[in-house]
């Protein structure tokens, strides 16, 4: 959970944190990572900073990132998010959200009868808004559009 702006850099920092704290232990042989994202906002398929930040992540982790955006207006298709939030809401039961610690603890104490255990943490970093990616910077990205809706689905390969 972030305490600053919802930016592309924040979104990618969240993915980085998940990979370093959980993903790489669970999938030590992974050479690629599938990321599903909504179609708008900080991780929009048209957001150049999102793509530049993903390139930095691919370079850092030496992983190929396969990005699939949900088409506009279809964020409800995100089954993980949709199924997770109902359990968080049940766990919340209308208690006052008085601090970041209360919110993180509420999310982190969410479980399901099928064994899902949620982990949550606070991201205290400050993220600048209004960062522009120049055409020259954008040309340096190793992004390959997919054959099917390449505007929403693409691969970011590490620069070696």
VEXKEVO-675291 format. One record per residue: residue in one letter; x, y, z of N, C-alpha, C in turn. Coordinates in steps of 0.1 Angstrom, whole numbers. Example, Ala and Ser with C-alpha at 12.3 -4.5 7.8 and 13.67 -1.06 7.14 Angstrom:
% VEXKEVO-675291
<site rest="A" n_X="132" n_Y="-57" n_Z="78" ca_X="123" ca_Y="-45" ca_Z="78" c_X="132" c_Y="-33" c_Z="78"/>
<site rest="S" n_X="128" n_Y="-22" n_Z="71" ca_X="137" ca_Y="-11" ca_Z="71" c_X="129" c_Y="0" c_Z="79"/>
This chain:
% VEXKEVO-675291
<site rest="X" n_X="8" n_Y="-12" n_Z="0" ca_X="0" ca_Y="0" ca_Z="0" c_X="9" c_Y="12" c_Z="0"/>
<site rest="X" n_X="6" n_Y="21" n_Z="-9" ca_X="14" ca_Y="33" ca_Z="-10" c_X="8" c_Y="45" c_Z="-2"/>
<site rest="X" n_X="16" n_Y="54" n_Z="2" ca_X="12" ca_Y="66" ca_Z="10" c_X="13" c_Y="78" c_Z="2"/>
<site rest="X" n_X="18" n_Y="77" n_Z="-11" ca_X="21" ca_Y="89" ca_Z="-19" c_X="12" c_Y="88" c_Z="-31"/>
<site rest="X" n_X="16" n_Y="93" n_Z="-43" ca_X="9" ca_Y="92" ca_Z="-55" c_X="9" c_Y="79" c_Z="-62"/>
<site rest="X" n_X="-2" n_Y="76" n_Z="-69" ca_X="-4" ca_Y="63" ca_Z="-76" c_X="3" c_Y="66" c_Z="-90"/>
<site rest="X" n_X="15" n_Y="64" n_Z="-91" ca_X="23" ca_Y="66" ca_Z="-104" c_X="27" c_Y="53" c_Z="-110"/>
<site rest="X" n_X="32" n_Y="54" n_Z="-123" ca_X="38" ca_Y="43" ca_Z="-129" c_X="49" c_Y="37" c_Z="-122"/>
<site rest="X" n_X="58" n_Y="46" n_Z="-116" ca_X="69" ca_Y="41" ca_Z="-108" c_X="65" c_Y="34" c_Z="-96"/>
<site rest="X" n_X="54" n_Y="38" n_Z="-89" ca_X="49" ca_Y="31" ca_Z="-78" c_X="44" c_Y="18" c_Z="-82"/>
<site rest="X" n_X="36" n_Y="17" n_Z="-93" ca_X="31" ca_Y="4" ca_Z="-98" c_X="43" c_Y="-6" c_Z="-100"/>
<site rest="X" n_X="53" n_Y="-1" n_Z="-107" ca_X="64" ca_Y="-10" ca_Z="-110" c_X="72" c_Y="-14" c_Z="-97"/>
<site rest="X" n_X="73" n_Y="-4" n_Z="-88" ca_X="80" ca_Y="-7" ca_Z="-75" c_X="72" c_Y="-18" c_Z="-67"/>
<site rest="X" n_X="59" n_Y="-18" n_Z="-68" ca_X="51" ca_Y="-29" ca_Z="-62" c_X="54" c_Y="-42" c_Z="-68"/>
<site rest="X" n_X="55" n_Y="-43" n_Z="-81" ca_X="59" ca_Y="-55" ca_Z="-88" c_X="73" c_Y="-60" c_Z="-84"/>
<site rest="X" n_X="82" n_Y="-50" n_Z="-83" ca_X="96" ca_Y="-54" ca_Z="-79" c_X="96" c_Y="-59" c_Z="-65"/>
<site rest="X" n_X="89" n_Y="-53" n_Z="-56" ca_X="88" ca_Y="-58" ca_Z="-42" c_X="83" c_Y="-72" c_Z="-41"/>
<site rest="X" n_X="72" n_Y="-74" n_Z="-49" ca_X="66" ca_Y="-88" ca_Z="-49" c_X="76" c_Y="-98" c_Z="-54"/>
<site rest="X" n_X="83" n_Y="-95" n_Z="-65" ca_X="92" ca_Y="-104" ca_Z="-70" c_X="103" c_Y="-107" c_Z="-61"/>
<site rest="X" n_X="109" n_Y="-97" n_Z="-55" ca_X="121" ca_Y="-99" ca_Z="-46" c_X="117" c_Y="-105" c_Z="-33"/>
<site rest="X" n_X="105" n_Y="-103" n_Z="-28" ca_X="101" ca_Y="-108" ca_Z="-15" c_X="94" c_Y="-122" c_Z="-16"/>
<site rest="X" n_X="87" n_Y="-124" n_Z="-27" ca_X="80" ca_Y="-137" ca_Z="-28" c_X="82" c_Y="-144" c_Z="-41"/>
<site rest="X" n_X="81" n_Y="-137" n_Z="-52" ca_X="81" ca_Y="-144" ca_Z="-65" c_X="94" c_Y="-152" c_Z="-68"/>
<site rest="X" n_X="105" n_Y="-146" n_Z="-66" ca_X="118" ca_Y="-153" ca_Z="-70" c_X="120" c_Y="-166" c_Z="-61"/>
<site rest="X" n_X="115" n_Y="-166" n_Z="-49" ca_X="116" ca_Y="-178" ca_Z="-41" c_X="107" c_Y="-189" c_Z="-46"/>
<site rest="X" n_X="95" n_Y="-185" n_Z="-50" ca_X="85" ca_Y="-195" ca_Z="-55" c_X="88" c_Y="-200" c_Z="-69"/>
<site rest="X" n_X="94" n_Y="-191" n_Z="-77" ca_X="97" ca_Y="-195" ca_Z="-91" c_X="112" c_Y="-192" c_Z="-94"/>
<site rest="X" n_X="121" n_Y="-199" n_Z="-88" ca_X="135" ca_Y="-196" ca_Z="-90" c_X="141" c_Y="-199" c_Z="-104"/>
<site rest="X" n_X="134" n_Y="-207" n_Z="-112" ca_X="138" ca_Y="-209" ca_Z="-126" c_X="132" c_Y="-200" c_Z="-136"/>
<site rest="X" n_X="124" n_Y="-191" n_Z="-131" ca_X="117" ca_Y="-182" ca_Z="-141" c_X="126" c_Y="-174" c_Z="-149"/>
<site rest="X" n_X="122" n_Y="-172" n_Z="-162" ca_X="130" ca_Y="-164" ca_Z="-171" c_X="120" c_Y="-153" c_Z="-176"/>
<site rest="X" n_X="108" n_Y="-154" n_Z="-173" ca_X="98" ca_Y="-144" ca_Z="-177" c_X="87" c_Y="-143" c_Z="-167"/>
<site rest="X" n_X="80" n_Y="-131" n_Z="-167" ca_X="70" ca_Y="-129" ca_Z="-157" c_X="58" c_Y="-123" c_Z="-165"/>
<site rest="X" n_X="46" n_Y="-128" n_Z="-163" ca_X="34" ca_Y="-123" ca_Z="-169" c_X="28" c_Y="-113" c_Z="-159"/>
<site rest="X" n_X="25" n_Y="-101" n_Z="-164" ca_X="19" ca_Y="-91" ca_Z="-156" c_X="6" c_Y="-87" c_Z="-163"/>
<site rest="X" n_X="-5" n_Y="-88" n_Z="-156" ca_X="-18" ca_Y="-83" ca_Z="-161" c_X="-21" c_Y="-69" c_Z="-155"/>
<site rest="X" n_X="-26" n_Y="-60" n_Z="-162" ca_X="-28" ca_Y="-47" ca_Z="-157" c_X="-41" c_Y="-41" c_Z="-163"/>
<site rest="X" n_X="-47" n_Y="-32" n_Z="-156" ca_X="-59" ca_Y="-25" ca_Z="-161" c_X="-55" c_Y="-17" c_Z="-173"/>
<site rest="X" n_X="-64" n_Y="-11" n_Z="-180" ca_X="-62" ca_Y="-4" ca_Z="-192" c_X="-59" c_Y="11" c_Z="-190"/>
<site rest="X" n_X="-62" n_Y="16" n_Z="-178" ca_X="-60" ca_Y="30" ca_Z="-176" c_X="-52" c_Y="33" c_Z="-163"/>
<site rest="X" n_X="-50" n_Y="46" n_Z="-160" ca_X="-43" ca_Y="50" ca_Z="-148" c_X="-28" c_Y="49" c_Z="-149"/>
<site rest="X" n_X="-22" n_Y="47" n_Z="-138" ca_X="-7" ca_Y="47" ca_Z="-137" c_X="-1" c_Y="36" c_Z="-145"/>
<site rest="X" n_X="-8" n_Y="25" n_Z="-147" ca_X="-2" ca_Y="14" ca_Z="-155" c_X="-10" c_Y="12" c_Z="-169"/>
<site rest="X" n_X="-14" n_Y="23" n_Z="-174" ca_X="-21" ca_Y="24" ca_Z="-187" c_X="-12" c_Y="18" c_Z="-198"/>
<site rest="X" n_X="-19" n_Y="12" n_Z="-208" ca_X="-11" ca_Y="7" ca_Z="-219" c_X="-5" c_Y="18" c_Z="-228"/>
<site rest="X" n_X="-10" n_Y="31" n_Z="-225" ca_X="-4" ca_Y="42" ca_Z="-233" c_X="6" c_Y="50" c_Z="-224"/>
<site rest="X" n_X="8" n_Y="47" n_Z="-212" ca_X="16" ca_Y="54" ca_Z="-203" c_X="31" c_Y="51" c_Z="-206"/>
<site rest="X" n_X="38" n_Y="61" n_Z="-211" ca_X="52" ca_Y="59" ca_Z="-215" c_X="61" c_Y="57" c_Z="-202"/>
<site rest="X" n_X="58" n_Y="63" n_Z="-191" ca_X="66" ca_Y="61" ca_Z="-179" c_X="64" c_Y="47" c_Z="-174"/>
<site rest="X" n_X="52" n_Y="42" n_Z="-175" ca_X="50" ca_Y="28" ca_Z="-171" c_X="59" c_Y="18" c_Z="-179"/>
<site rest="X" n_X="60" n_Y="21" n_Z="-192" ca_X="68" ca_Y="12" ca_Z="-201" c_X="83" c_Y="14" c_Z="-198"/>
<site rest="X" n_X="87" n_Y="27" n_Z="-196" ca_X="101" ca_Y="29" ca_Z="-192" c_X="104" c_Y="23" c_Z="-179"/>
<site rest="X" n_X="96" n_Y="24" n_Z="-169" ca_X="98" ca_Y="18" ca_Z="-156" c_X="98" c_Y="2" c_Z="-157"/>
<site rest="X" n_X="90" n_Y="-3" n_Z="-165" ca_X="90" ca_Y="-18" ca_Z="-168" c_X="104" c_Y="-22" c_Z="-174"/>
<site rest="X" n_X="109" n_Y="-14" n_Z="-183" ca_X="122" ca_Y="-17" ca_Z="-189" c_X="133" c_Y="-17" c_Z="-179"/>
<site rest="X" n_X="132" n_Y="-7" n_Z="-170" ca_X="142" ca_Y="-7" ca_Z="-159" c_X="141" c_Y="-20" c_Z="-150"/>
<site rest="X" n_X="129" n_Y="-24" n_Z="-148" ca_X="127" ca_Y="-36" ca_Z="-140" c_X="132" c_Y="-48" c_Z="-147"/>
<site rest="X" n_X="129" n_Y="-49" n_Z="-160" ca_X="134" ca_Y="-61" ca_Z="-168" c_X="149" c_Y="-61" c_Z="-168"/>
<site rest="X" n_X="155" n_Y="-49" n_Z="-170" ca_X="170" ca_Y="-49" ca_Z="-170" c_X="175" c_Y="-53" c_Z="-156"/>
<site rest="X" n_X="169" n_Y="-48" n_Z="-145" ca_X="174" ca_Y="-51" ca_Z="-132" c_X="173" c_Y="-66" c_Z="-129"/>
<site rest="X" n_X="161" n_Y="-72" n_Z="-132" ca_X="158" ca_Y="-86" ca_Z="-128" c_X="163" c_Y="-96" c_Z="-138"/>
<site rest="X" n_X="166" n_Y="-91" n_Z="-150" ca_X="170" ca_Y="-99" ca_Z="-161" c_X="159" c_Y="-109" c_Z="-164"/>
<site rest="X" n_X="147" n_Y="-104" n_Z="-164" ca_X="135" ca_Y="-112" ca_Z="-167" c_X="128" c_Y="-106" c_Z="-179"/>
<site rest="X" n_X="122" n_Y="-114" n_Z="-188" ca_X="113" ca_Y="-109" ca_Z="-198" c_X="100" c_Y="-107" c_Z="-192"/>
<site rest="X" n_X="94" n_Y="-95" n_Z="-194" ca_X="81" ca_Y="-91" ca_Z="-188" c_X="71" c_Y="-92" c_Z="-199"/>
<site rest="X" n_X="61" n_Y="-100" n_Z="-198" ca_X="50" ca_Y="-101" ca_Z="-207" c_X="38" c_Y="-94" c_Z="-201"/>
<site rest="X" n_X="34" n_Y="-83" n_Z="-208" ca_X="23" ca_Y="-74" ca_Z="-202" c_X="10" c_Y="-77" c_Z="-210"/>
<site rest="X" n_X="0" n_Y="-79" n_Z="-203" ca_X="-14" ca_Y="-80" ca_Z="-209" c_X="-23" c_Y="-70" c_Z="-202"/>
<site rest="X" n_X="-28" n_Y="-60" n_Z="-209" ca_X="-37" ca_Y="-51" ca_Z="-203" c_X="-51" c_Y="-55" c_Z="-206"/>
<site rest="X" n_X="-60" n_Y="-54" n_Z="-196" ca_X="-74" ca_Y="-56" ca_Z="-198" c_X="-79" c_Y="-45" c_Z="-207"/>
<site rest="X" n_X="-88" n_Y="-48" n_Z="-217" ca_X="-93" ca_Y="-38" ca_Z="-226" c_X="-100" c_Y="-27" c_Z="-218"/>
<site rest="X" n_X="-102" n_Y="-15" n_Z="-223" ca_X="-109" ca_Y="-4" ca_Z="-216" c_X="-123" c_Y="-9" c_Z="-211"/>
<site rest="X" n_X="-126" n_Y="-5" n_Z="-199" ca_X="-139" ca_Y="-8" ca_Z="-194" c_X="-141" c_Y="-22" c_Z="-189"/>
<site rest="X" n_X="-130" n_Y="-30" n_Z="-188" ca_X="-132" ca_Y="-44" ca_Z="-184" c_X="-123" c_Y="-48" c_Z="-172"/>
<site rest="X" n_X="-120" n_Y="-39" n_Z="-163" ca_X="-112" ca_Y="-42" ca_Z="-152" c_X="-118" c_Y="-53" c_Z="-143"/>
<site rest="X" n_X="-131" n_Y="-54" n_Z="-144" ca_X="-138" ca_Y="-65" ca_Z="-136" c_X="-134" c_Y="-79" c_Z="-140"/>
<site rest="X" n_X="-127" n_Y="-80" n_Z="-152" ca_X="-122" ca_Y="-92" ca_Z="-157" c_X="-110" c_Y="-97" c_Z="-149"/>
<site rest="X" n_X="-105" n_Y="-89" n_Z="-141" ca_X="-93" ca_Y="-92" ca_Z="-133" c_X="-97" c_Y="-101" c_Z="-121"/>
<site rest="X" n_X="-97" n_Y="-114" n_Z="-124" ca_X="-102" ca_Y="-124" ca_Z="-114" c_X="-95" c_Y="-124" c_Z="-101"/>
<site rest="X" n_X="-82" n_Y="-122" n_Z="-101" ca_X="-75" ca_Y="-121" ca_Z="-88" c_X="-79" c_Y="-110" c_Z="-80"/>
<site rest="X" n_X="-80" n_Y="-98" n_Z="-86" ca_X="-84" ca_Y="-86" ca_Z="-78" c_X="-98" c_Y="-87" c_Z="-74"/>
<site rest="X" n_X="-107" n_Y="-92" n_Z="-83" ca_X="-121" ca_Y="-93" ca_Z="-80" c_X="-124" c_Y="-103" c_Z="-68"/>
<site rest="X" n_X="-117" n_Y="-114" n_Z="-69" ca_X="-119" ca_Y="-124" ca_Z="-58" c_X="-112" c_Y="-120" c_Z="-45"/>
<site rest="X" n_X="-101" n_Y="-113" n_Z="-46" ca_X="-94" ca_Y="-109" ca_Z="-33" c_X="-102" c_Y="-98" c_Z="-26"/>
<site rest="X" n_X="-107" n_Y="-88" n_Z="-33" ca_X="-113" ca_Y="-77" ca_Z="-26" c_X="-125" c_Y="-81" c_Z="-18"/>
<site rest="X" n_X="-133" n_Y="-91" n_Z="-23" ca_X="-145" ca_Y="-95" ca_Z="-15" c_X="-141" c_Y="-100" c_Z="-1"/>
<site rest="X" n_X="-129" n_Y="-108" n_Z="-1" ca_X="-125" ca_Y="-113" ca_Z="12" c_X="-119" c_Y="-102" c_Z="21"/>
<site rest="X" n_X="-112" n_Y="-92" n_Z="15" ca_X="-107" ca_Y="-81" ca_Z="23" c_X="-119" c_Y="-73" c_Z="29"/>
<site rest="X" n_X="-130" n_Y="-71" n_Z="21" ca_X="-141" ca_Y="-64" ca_Z="25" c_X="-148" c_Y="-71" c_Z="37"/>
<site rest="X" n_X="-150" n_Y="-84" n_Z="35" ca_X="-156" ca_Y="-92" ca_Z="46" c_X="-147" c_Y="-91" c_Z="59"/>
<site rest="X" n_X="-134" n_Y="-91" n_Z="58" ca_X="-125" ca_Y="-90" ca_Z="69" c_X="-126" c_Y="-76" c_Z="76"/>
<site rest="X" n_X="-128" n_Y="-66" n_Z="67" ca_X="-129" ca_Y="-52" ca_Z="72" c_X="-141" c_Y="-50" c_Z="81"/>
<site rest="X" n_X="-153" n_Y="-54" n_Z="76" ca_X="-165" ca_Y="-53" ca_Z="84" c_X="-168" c_Y="-39" c_Z="89"/>
<site rest="X" n_X="-164" n_Y="-29" n_Z="81" ca_X="-167" ca_Y="-15" ca_Z="84" c_X="-160" c_Y="-9" c_Z="95"/>
<site rest="X" n_X="-149" n_Y="-15" n_Z="100" ca_X="-141" ca_Y="-9" ca_Z="110" c_X="-134" c_Y="4" c_Z="105"/>
<site rest="X" n_X="-133" n_Y="14" n_Z="114" ca_X="-127" ca_Y="26" ca_Z="109" c_X="-112" c_Y="24" c_Z="105"/>
<site rest="X" n_X="-109" n_Y="30" n_Z="93" ca_X="-95" ca_Y="29" ca_Z="88" c_X="-88" c_Y="41" c_Z="93"/>
<site rest="X" n_X="-82" n_Y="40" n_Z="105" ca_X="-76" ca_Y="52" ca_Z="112" c_X="-62" c_Y="55" c_Z="110"/>
<site rest="X" n_X="-55" n_Y="45" n_Z="104" ca_X="-40" ca_Y="47" ca_Z="101" c_X="-36" c_Y="37" c_Z="90"/>
<site rest="X" n_X="-24" n_Y="40" n_Z="85" ca_X="-19" ca_Y="30" ca_Z="75" c_X="-17" c_Y="17" c_Z="81"/>
<site rest="X" n_X="-12" n_Y="17" n_Z="93" ca_X="-10" ca_Y="4" ca_Z="100" c_X="-22" c_Y="-4" c_Z="101"/>
<site rest="X" n_X="-33" n_Y="2" n_Z="105" ca_X="-46" ca_Y="-5" ca_Z="106" c_X="-50" c_Y="-11" c_Z="92"/>
<site rest="X" n_X="-48" n_Y="-3" n_Z="82" ca_X="-52" ca_Y="-8" ca_Z="68" c_X="-43" c_Y="-20" c_Z="64"/>
<site rest="X" n_X="-30" n_Y="-19" n_Z="66" ca_X="-21" ca_Y="-30" ca_Z="62" c_X="-24" c_Y="-42" c_Z="70"/>
<site rest="X" n_X="-26" n_Y="-41" n_Z="83" ca_X="-29" ca_Y="-52" ca_Z="92" c_X="-42" c_Y="-59" c_Z="88"/>
<site rest="X" n_X="-52" n_Y="-50" n_Z="84" ca_X="-65" ca_Y="-56" ca_Z="80" c_X="-63" c_Y="-64" c_Z="67"/>
<site rest="X" n_X="-56" n_Y="-59" n_Z="58" ca_X="-54" ca_Y="-66" ca_Z="45" c_X="-46" c_Y="-78" c_Z="48"/>
<site rest="X" n_X="-35" n_Y="-77" n_Z="56" ca_X="-26" ca_Y="-89" ca_Z="58" c_X="-33" c_Y="-100" c_Z="66"/>
<site rest="X" n_X="-43" n_Y="-97" n_Z="74" ca_X="-50" ca_Y="-107" ca_Z="82" c_X="-61" c_Y="-114" c_Z="74"/>
<site rest="X" n_X="-62" n_Y="-111" n_Z="61" ca_X="-72" ca_Y="-117" ca_Z="53" c_X="-68" c_Y="-131" c_Z="49"/>
<site rest="X" n_X="-77" n_Y="-141" n_Z="50" ca_X="-75" ca_Y="-155" ca_Z="46" c_X="-88" c_Y="-160" c_Z="40"/>
<site rest="X" n_X="-87" n_Y="-171" n_Z="33" ca_X="-99" ca_Y="-178" ca_Z="28" c_X="-99" c_Y="-192" c_Z="33"/>
<site rest="X" n_X="-110" n_Y="-199" n_Z="32" ca_X="-111" ca_Y="-213" ca_Z="36" c_X="-103" c_Y="-222" c_Z="27"/>
<site rest="X" n_X="-99" n_Y="-217" n_Z="15" ca_X="-91" ca_Y="-226" ca_Z="6" c_X="-76" c_Y="-223" c_Z="8"/>
<site rest="X" n_X="-73" n_Y="-215" n_Z="18" ca_X="-59" ca_Y="-214" ca_Z="21" c_X="-51" c_Y="-201" c_Z="17"/>
<site rest="X" n_X="-59" n_Y="-192" n_Z="11" ca_X="-52" ca_Y="-180" ca_Z="7" c_X="-48" c_Y="-172" c_Z="19"/>
<site rest="X" n_X="-36" n_Y="-167" n_Z="19" ca_X="-31" ca_Y="-159" ca_Z="29" c_X="-25" c_Y="-146" c_Z="22"/>
<site rest="X" n_X="-30" n_Y="-135" n_Z="26" ca_X="-26" ca_Y="-122" ca_Z="20" c_X="-15" c_Y="-116" c_Z="27"/>
<site rest="X" n_X="-5" n_Y="-111" n_Z="20" ca_X="6" ca_Y="-103" ca_Z="26" c_X="4" c_Y="-89" c_Z="21"/>
<site rest="X" n_X="7" n_Y="-79" n_Z="30" ca_X="6" ca_Y="-65" ca_Z="27" c_X="18" c_Y="-58" c_Z="34"/>
<site rest="X" n_X="21" n_Y="-46" n_Z="28" ca_X="32" ca_Y="-38" ca_Z="34" c_X="30" c_Y="-24" c_Z="30"/>
<site rest="X" n_X="36" n_Y="-15" n_Z="37" ca_X="35" ca_Y="0" ca_Z="33" c_X="47" c_Y="4" c_Z="25"/>
<site rest="X" n_X="44" n_Y="11" n_Z="14" ca_X="55" ca_Y="17" ca_Z="6" c_X="55" c_Y="31" c_Z="10"/>
<site rest="X" n_X="66" n_Y="35" n_Z="17" ca_X="67" ca_Y="49" ca_Z="22" c_X="75" c_Y="58" c_Z="12"/>
<site rest="X" n_X="78" n_Y="53" n_Z="1" ca_X="86" ca_Y="61" ca_Z="-9" c_X="77" c_Y="73" c_Z="-14"/>
<site rest="X" n_X="84" n_Y="83" n_Z="-19" ca_X="77" ca_Y="95" ca_Z="-25" c_X="79" c_Y="93" c_Z="-40"/>
<site rest="X" n_X="68" n_Y="95" n_Z="-47" ca_X="69" ca_Y="93" ca_Z="-62" c_X="65" c_Y="106" c_Z="-69"/>
<site rest="X" n_X="74" n_Y="111" n_Z="-77" ca_X="71" ca_Y="124" ca_Z="-84" c_X="60" c_Y="122" c_Z="-94"/>
<site rest="X" n_X="52" n_Y="132" n_Z="-96" ca_X="42" ca_Y="132" ca_Z="-107" c_X="47" c_Y="141" c_Z="-119"/>
<site rest="X" n_X="41" n_Y="138" n_Z="-130" ca_X="44" ca_Y="146" ca_Z="-142" c_X="57" c_Y="143" c_Z="-149"/>
<site rest="X" n_X="63" n_Y="132" n_Z="-146" ca_X="76" ca_Y="128" ca_Z="-153" c_X="73" c_Y="125" c_Z="-167"/>
<site rest="X" n_X="80" n_Y="131" n_Z="-176" ca_X="79" ca_Y="129" ca_Z="-191" c_X="90" c_Y="120" c_Z="-196"/>
<site rest="X" n_X="86" n_Y="111" n_Z="-205" ca_X="96" ca_Y="103" ca_Z="-212" c_X="98" c_Y="108" c_Z="-226"/>
<site rest="X" n_X="110" n_Y="112" n_Z="-229" ca_X="113" ca_Y="118" ca_Z="-242" c_X="112" c_Y="107" c_Z="-253"/>
<site rest="X" n_X="110" n_Y="112" n_Z="-265" ca_X="110" ca_Y="103" ca_Z="-277" c_X="123" c_Y="95" c_Z="-277"/>
<site rest="X" n_X="134" n_Y="101" n_Z="-274" ca_X="147" ca_Y="94" ca_Z="-275" c_X="148" c_Y="83" c_Z="-264"/>
<site rest="X" n_X="143" n_Y="86" n_Z="-252" ca_X="142" ca_Y="76" ca_Z="-241" c_X="133" c_Y="64" c_Z="-246"/>
<site rest="X" n_X="122" n_Y="68" n_Z="-251" ca_X="112" ca_Y="58" ca_Z="-255" c_X="118" c_Y="48" c_Z="-266"/>
<site rest="X" n_X="126" n_Y="54" n_Z="-275" ca_X="132" ca_Y="46" ca_Z="-286" c_X="142" c_Y="35" c_Z="-281"/>
<site rest="X" n_X="147" n_Y="38" n_Z="-269" ca_X="157" ca_Y="29" ca_Z="-263" c_X="150" c_Y="16" c_Z="-256"/>
<site rest="X" n_X="137" n_Y="16" n_Z="-255" ca_X="130" ca_Y="5" ca_Z="-248" c_X="130" c_Y="-7" c_Z="-258"/>
<site rest="X" n_X="131" n_Y="-19" n_Z="-252" ca_X="130" ca_Y="-31" ca_Z="-260" c_X="116" c_Y="-37" c_Z="-258"/>
<site rest="X" n_X="107" n_Y="-31" n_Z="-265" ca_X="93" ca_Y="-35" ca_Z="-264" c_X="88" c_Y="-41" c_Z="-277"/>
<site rest="X" n_X="83" n_Y="-53" n_Z="-276" ca_X="77" ca_Y="-60" ca_Z="-288" c_X="62" c_Y="-62" c_Z="-287"/>
<site rest="X" n_X="54" n_Y="-56" n_Z="-295" ca_X="40" ca_Y="-58" ca_Z="-295" c_X="36" c_Y="-72" c_Z="-298"/>
<site rest="X" n_X="26" n_Y="-77" n_Z="-291" ca_X="21" ca_Y="-90" ca_Z="-294" c_X="13" c_Y="-90" c_Z="-308"/>
<site rest="X" n_X="11" n_Y="-101" n_Z="-314" ca_X="4" ca_Y="-102" ca_Z="-326" c_X="-11" c_Y="-98" c_Z="-324"/>
<site rest="X" n_X="-16" n_Y="-102" n_Z="-313" ca_X="-30" ca_Y="-99" ca_Z="-309" c_X="-31" c_Y="-87" c_Z="-301"/>
<site rest="X" n_X="-37" n_Y="-76" n_Z="-306" ca_X="-38" ca_Y="-64" ca_Z="-299" c_X="-25" c_Y="-59" c_Z="-292"/>
<site rest="X" n_X="-15" n_Y="-57" n_Z="-301" ca_X="-2" ca_Y="-52" ca_Z="-296" c_X="-2" c_Y="-39" c_Z="-288"/>
<site rest="X" n_X="-13" n_Y="-32" n_Z="-290" ca_X="-14" ca_Y="-19" ca_Z="-282" c_X="-17" c_Y="-22" c_Z="-267"/>
<site rest="X" n_X="-22" n_Y="-34" n_Z="-264" ca_X="-26" ca_Y="-38" ca_Z="-250" c_X="-16" c_Y="-49" c_Z="-245"/>
<site rest="X" n_X="-11" n_Y="-57" n_Z="-254" ca_X="-2" ca_Y="-68" ca_Z="-251" c_X="11" c_Y="-67" c_Z="-257"/>
<site rest="X" n_X="22" n_Y="-68" n_Z="-249" ca_X="35" ca_Y="-66" ca_Z="-254" c_X="45" c_Y="-72" c_Z="-244"/>
<site rest="X" n_X="57" n_Y="-74" n_Z="-249" ca_X="68" ca_Y="-80" ca_Z="-242" c_X="79" c_Y="-69" c_Z="-240"/>
<site rest="X" n_X="85" n_Y="-68" n_Z="-228" ca_X="96" ca_Y="-60" ca_Z="-225" c_X="108" c_Y="-69" c_Z="-222"/>
<site rest="X" n_X="118" n_Y="-68" n_Z="-230" ca_X="130" ca_Y="-77" ca_Z="-229" c_X="141" c_Y="-69" c_Z="-222"/>
<site rest="X" n_X="149" n_Y="-76" n_Z="-214" ca_X="160" ca_Y="-69" ca_Z="-208" c_X="170" c_Y="-64" c_Z="-218"/>
<site rest="X" n_X="176" n_Y="-53" n_Z="-216" ca_X="187" ca_Y="-48" ca_Z="-224" c_X="200" c_Y="-54" c_Z="-217"/>
<site rest="X" n_X="208" n_Y="-60" n_Z="-224" ca_X="219" ca_Y="-67" ca_Z="-218" c_X="231" c_Y="-58" c_Z="-216"/>
